Structures are given as C-alpha cells and as structure tokens.
C-alpha cells in the first residue's frame, strides 16, 4: 500500500531533483504555483505518477490542489486499497 507520506516524499524528492534544489527547501504546505512549478514539470510529474501508480491523471490536478500535501492526500485516496 502506498501512503500519503510516501507519495509526498516522492513528490518532494522528484521536484527537488528536477529543480536542482534541496528537498528540505520544498515546503509541502505550499501550492505548485507558489513553488514555481512550471507546466513542463507538471507534465513530467503527471506522466511519472501515471506510470508509477497506474492511474490516469488530469494535468490540472496538481495545480488544483492547495498544496503538495493536499495533492498527495488526493492521490493516496484515489489509489486502490491494494496499492
């Protein structure tokens, strides 16, 4: 089973890697927009998440959530219980 905290950790690590910053500098209470995540990174994250979890995701879902933590909670709730 994939937990909300595991998803959030993956998001933070991946965003940090893609933006060349330290994971500790990414505040999970901030929105993707506030963190400066651009559309190219949104597309990349969406494709990676679809591959990782086998779920189709709308590109706007990450931007629609008020924070990375909220997005992780949304995604965790969307996963089948056997993941």
Secondary structure, DSSP 8 states (H G I E B T S, - for coil): ---HHHHHHHHHHHHHHHHTS-GGG--TTS-TTTTT--HHHHHHHHHHHHHHH-----TTHHHHSSSHHHHHHHHHHHS-TT-
